[in-house]
Amino acid sequence: MYNDRNNLVTLLKYVGGGIENNERTIKDQLAGIAMAEMKKGRDEDALWEQTLKTIEIININDMAAEMTNLTKFLQQL
């Protein structure tokens, strides 16, 4: 019975160590996922900022063209 108990303790130590390693691996993977999500968020923010700048430039160009058209129209009147 003593040997059985020692064998069980040894087995539990072996299995327990494996569980700890698996938990550590999962924690590392979750940290990696969190870092990737943060980077993705920063990249998305940069993309949105660039998109908004592009839209602003297009709107400014449209306003300039509209002003030119209005100036021509006023001159005709």
N, C-alpha and C positions, 0 to 999 in steps of 0.2 A: 504494500500500500504506500509506503514511503517513496519507493521508486516511481510509482504511478504519479504521485503528487509532484515529485521533482520533474518528471517528464511533462506534466501539464504546465507547471510553472515555466519551464524552458520553452514550451510551445507558445504559451501566452506572451512571453517576452519577445519571441521571434515575430509572432503575428502583430503584437503591439507596436514594435519597431517599424514594421511595414506600414501600419496605419499612420504612424507619425510621419513617415516619409511621404506617403500619399497626400496627407493633409498639407504638408509643406509644399509639395509640388502644386497642389490645387491653389494654395494661397499665392504662390509665385505666378501661376497662370492668370489668376484673377487680377493681380497687380499689373501684369502685362496688358491685359484687356483694358483695365482702367486707363493706363497710359495711352494706349492706342485710341481709346474713345476721346480722351482729352486732346490728343493731336488732331484727330478727325474734326473735333469741334473748332479748334483754332484754324484749321484749313478751310472749313466751311465759312467761318467768320471772314477770313481773308477773301474768299471767293465772293461772298455777298458784298463786301466793301468794294471790291473791284467792279462788280456788276452795277452797284449804285453809282460809282464814279462814271462808268460808261454811259449809263442812262442820263446822268446829269450833263455830260458832254454832248450827247445827242440832243437833249432838250435845248441846250444853249445854241447849238447849231440850227435847230429848227426855229428857235426864236429869232436868230439873226436872219434867216431866210425869210421868215414871215415879216420882219421889220423892213427888209429890202422890198418885198412885194407891196407892203402898205405904202412905203415911200413912193414907189413907182405909181401906184394907184392914186395917191394924193397929188402927184405932179400932173397926172392926166386930168384930174378934176380942175 
